[in-house]
């Protein structure tokens, strides 16, 4: 299968899950000492992951959570961030300018920072109060912190049961999803590789997925024009510009906001011939019970979308690691 090493994929997810042995004592100590609120700070793709984590917490807990785009935080600030704030961040390079400055600003305000920085030598790695290094799997890492915080708050009693199931079944379940999605990914890529514009719609933890997929993958990596929109907003403007030939894809997950995307999915066949519904419910996820599937819908969607990416890359003869402007120019 094109650009897919199953053994490496499974070991990557398994290794990420094993980070709980580092995450749990850190979060447990923080909870014993007490905290006032949680800050999820990101930019670009990491901001999208923060949005997903926010929804995950909101539907289960009354933990006071703040999500900030690092560039906005640098210009506007947030007076809720200060002593008693636990900031949680993730960064691959650890050198993104807005994140480095944003963490410095939060720490100056009195926040403490738990950081997943893939590069142990990066500037950010030396700035955070707690540092965990492991490649990729950003969304899973942030969710594991959120889940432990909620467990300690008494809001996530199924924590142990859920992670016993994930440890046993999730790596292989996501690998199987990736394989099952390959034929779909090729057909989708063939149909849409030359789209003048493509709209991605999603809600819940799938909104972060649509936001990230449109911006970080189609725009930044494929150089294809897109727009992402929340399913709750679709019927307040966007649907008026959809006609017979408009390409629209809906990401449908299995969390509390599923019905918002189902409403869009039900409407689209009435007005466009170029709609696609990607529903995580269509993938079996062997060993994962129904009540836990919503917690990983975003991971399932990423596995599916990854197959679209590799086929668009090949069909358009455009390597996804090429950038025209990002980190190429001063801006």
C-alpha positions in Angstrom: 0.0 0.0 0.0 1.4 3.4 -1.0 3.4 5.1 1.7 2.1 3.0 4.6 4.3 0.9 6.9 1.8 -0.9 9.1 4.3 -2.1 11.7 5.7 1.4 12.1 2.2 2.9 12.3 1.1 0.4 15.0 4.3 0.9 17.1 3.8 4.7 16.8 0.3 4.6 18.3 1.4 2.0 20.9 4.3 4.2 21.9 2.1 7.2 22.3 -0.4 5.3 24.5 2.6 4.3 26.6 3.2 7.9 27.4 0.5 7.7 30.1 3.3 6.4 32.4 4.8 9.8 32.1 1.6 11.9 31.8 -0.2 10.4 34.8 2.3 11.3 37.6 2.7 14.8 36.2 -1.0 15.5 36.0 -1.6 13.8 39.4 0.9 16.1 41.1 -0.6 19.1 39.4 -4.0 18.1 40.6 -2.8 17.6 44.1 -1.2 21.0 44.2 -4.3 22.5 42.6 -4.9 24.6 39.5 -7.4 27.3 38.5 -7.8 26.7 34.8 -6.4 25.0 31.8 -4.9 26.8 28.8 -4.6 25.0 25.5 -2.3 27.1 23.3 -1.6 26.4 19.7 -1.3 27.8 16.2 -2.2 26.3 12.8 -2.5 22.5 13.2 -1.8 22.6 16.9 -4.6 25.1 17.4 -6.9 22.7 15.6 -5.9 20.0 18.1 -6.6 22.3 20.9 -10.2 22.9 19.5 -10.7 19.2 19.5 -9.5 18.8 23.0 -11.8 21.6 24.2 -14.9 19.9 22.8 -13.8 16.6 24.4 -13.6 18.3 27.8 -16.7 20.5 27.5 -19.0 17.5 26.9 -17.7 15.7 30.0 -16.5 18.2 32.6 -16.9 21.6 34.1 -13.1 22.2 34.2 -12.4 25.8 33.3 -10.7 25.6 29.9 -9.3 28.3 27.7 -8.2 27.8 24.1 -6.0 30.5 22.6 -4.4 30.9 19.2 -0.8 31.9 20.0 -0.7 34.8 17.6 -4.0 36.3 19.0 -2.8 35.7 22.6 0.4 37.7 21.8 -1.5 40.7 20.5 -4.6 40.7 22.9 -3.6 38.6 25.9 -6.0 37.0 28.2 -6.4 38.2 31.8 -7.7 34.8 32.9 -4.2 33.4 32.3 -2.0 33.7 35.3 -1.0 32.0 38.6 -2.9 28.7 38.8 -3.1 28.3 35.0 -1.8 25.0 33.6 -0.9 25.5 29.9 -0.7 22.4 27.7 1.1 22.7 24.4 2.3 20.5 21.6 4.9 21.3 18.9 6.9 19.2 16.4 9.8 21.5 15.8 9.6 23.5 19.1 10.7 26.6 17.2 7.5 28.2 15.8 7.9 31.8 16.6 4.4 32.5 17.9 4.5 29.4 20.2 7.9 30.3 21.7 6.7 33.9 22.4 3.3 32.7 23.5 4.7 30.3 26.1 7.1 33.0 27.3 4.1 35.3 27.8 2.0 32.8 29.6 4.9 31.9 31.9 5.5 35.6 32.6 1.9 35.9 33.6 2.4 33.0 36.1 1.2 30.0 34.2 3.0 26.6 34.3 3.5 24.7 31.1 3.3 21.0 30.2 4.8 20.6 26.7 4.9 17.8 24.2 7.9 18.9 22.1 9.1 16.3 19.6 12.6 17.9 19.3 14.3 17.6 22.8 16.9 20.3 21.8 14.4 22.9 20.7 13.9 26.2 22.4 10.5 25.3 23.7 11.7 22.2 25.3 13.9 24.2 27.6 11.1 26.7 28.5 8.3 24.3 29.7 8.0 23.1 33.3 7.3 19.5 32.2 8.6 18.1 29.0 7.6 14.9 27.2 9.2 14.0 23.9 7.6 11.6 21.4 7.0 12.0 17.6 3.6 12.6 16.1 0.3 11.5 17.6 -0.4 15.0 18.9 -4.1 14.7 19.2 -3.8 11.5 21.2 -1.3 13.1 23.6 -3.5 16.1 24.3 -6.5 13.9 24.9 -4.6 11.7 27.3 -3.8 14.8 29.4 -7.4 15.9 29.2 -8.7 12.5 30.3 -6.4 12.3 33.3 -7.4 15.8 34.4 -11.1 14.9 34.1 -10.5 11.6 35.9 -8.9 13.4 38.8 -11.8 15.9 38.8 -14.3 13.0 39.2 -15.7 13.5 35.8 -14.3 10.5 33.9 -15.0 7.4 35.9 -14.5 5.1 32.8 -10.9 6.3 32.4 -9.2 3.0 33.4 -11.6 0.9 31.4 -11.2 3.1 28.3 -7.4 3.0 28.3 -7.3 -0.7 28.9 -9.4 -1.1 25.8 -7.3 1.5 23.8 -4.0 -0.2 24.9 -5.3 -3.5 23.7 -7.1 -2.6 20.5 -6.5 1.0 19.3 -3.2 0.7 17.4 -4.4 -2.2 15.3 -7.9 -0.7 14.9 -6.5 2.5 13.4 -4.1 0.6 11.2 -7.1 -1.5 9.9 -9.0 1.8 9.3 -6.1 3.1 7.2 -6.1 0.0 5.1 -9.9 -0.1 4.7 -9.9 3.6 3.6 -7.3 3.2 0.9 -9.7 2.4 -2.0 -11.9 5.3 -0.9 -8.9 7.6 -0.6 -7.9 6.8 -4.2 -11.3 7.4 -5.6 -11.7 10.6 -3.7 -8.3 11.9 -4.9 -9.1 11.1 -8.5 -12.4 12.9 -8.3 -11.2 16.0 -6.5 -7.5 16.5 -7.2 -8.2 19.4 -9.6 -11.1 21.1 -7.7 -11.2 24.8 -8.1 -12.4 25.0 -4.5 -13.5 22.3 -2.0 -15.5 22.8 1.2 -15.0 20.7 4.3 -17.7 20.7 7.0 -17.6 19.2 10.5 -18.6 19.5 14.1 -17.4 18.4 17.6 -14.0 16.9 17.5 -14.4 16.8 13.7 -14.4 20.6 13.4 -10.8 20.7 14.4 -10.2 17.9 11.9 -11.9 19.9 9.0 -10.2 23.1 10.0 -6.8 21.4 10.1 -7.4 19.3 7.0 -8.4 22.2 4.9 -5.6 24.5 6.1 -2.7 22.3 6.9 -3.1 19.6 4.3 -5.0 20.9 1.3 -3.9 24.5 1.4 -0.4 24.2 2.8 0.7 20.8 1.5 -1.3 20.2 -1.7 -1.8 23.9 -2.7 -5.5 23.3 -3.3 -8.1 26.0 -2.4 -10.5 25.1 0.4 -12.8 26.4 3.1 -13.6 24.8 6.4 -16.9 25.5 8.2 -18.5 24.3 11.4 -21.7 22.2 10.8 -23.6 24.5 13.1 -22.8 27.5 10.8 -23.5 25.7 7.5 -27.1 26.8 7.4 -26.3 30.4 8.2 -24.7 31.5 5.0 -22.6 28.8 3.3 -25.4 26.7 2.0 -26.6 29.5 -0.2 -23.5 29.2 -2.4 -23.7 25.5 -2.8 -25.1 24.4 -6.2 -25.2 21.3 -8.4 -21.4 21.3 -9.0 -20.0 22.5 -5.6 -17.6 20.0 -4.0 -18.5 19.6 -0.3 -17.2 16.9 2.1 -18.8 16.4 5.6 -16.7 14.8 8.3 -19.2 13.0 10.6 -17.9 11.8 14.0 -19.5 10.0 16.9 -19.3 12.5 19.7 -22.0 14.8 21.2 -22.2 17.0 18.1 -22.8 14.2 15.5 -26.4 15.4 14.9 -25.1 18.8 13.6 -23.2 17.1 10.8 -25.9 14.6 10.1 -28.2 17.5 9.4 -25.8 18.8 6.7 -25.3 15.3 5.3 -29.0 14.9 4.9 -29.4 18.2 3.2 -26.6 18.1 0.6 -28.0 15.4 -1.8 -30.9 17.7 -2.5 -28.7 20.4 -4.0 -25.3 19.1 -5.2 -24.1 16.0 -7.1 -20.5 16.4 -5.7 -21.0 15.8 -2.0 -19.1 13.2 0.1 -20.0 12.0 3.5 -17.1 10.5 5.5 -18.6 8.8 8.6 -16.4 7.2 11.2 -19.2 4.9 12.1 -18.6 3.1 8.8 -15.3 1.7 10.2 -15.6 -1.2 12.6 -12.7 -0.4 15.1 -12.6 -4.0 16.3 -12.5 -4.2 20.1 -13.6 -0.6 20.8 -17.0 -0.4 22.3 -19.6 2.1 21.1 -19.5 4.4 24.1 -15.8 5.0 23.6 -15.7 5.5 19.8 -16.6 9.2 20.1 -13.4 9.8 22.0 -11.3 8.7 19.0 -13.4 9.8 16.1 -10.8 12.5 15.2 -8.1 9.8 15.1 -10.2 7.6 12.8 -10.9 10.6 10.5 -7.1 11.3 10.3 -6.5 7.7 9.3 -9.1 8.0 6.5 -7.9 11.4 5.3 -4.3 10.2 5.2 -5.2 7.9 2.3 -6.6 10.8 0.4 -3.4 12.7 0.9 -1.0 10.1 -0.4 -3.0 9.6 -3.5 -3.5 13.3 -4.3 0.3 13.7 -3.8 1.0 11.0 -6.4 -1.7 12.0 -8.9 -0.7 15.7 -8.8 3.0 15.0 -8.7 3.4 17.4 -5.9 5.4 16.3 -2.8 3.6 17.3 0.4 6.8 18.5 2.0 7.4 21.4 -0.5 6.6 24.9 0.7 6.7 28.1 -1.3 6.6 30.6 1.6 6.3 28.8 5.0 9.7 29.1 6.7 11.2 30.1 3.3 10.7 33.8 3.6 10.6 36.4 6.3 7.0 37.4 7.1 
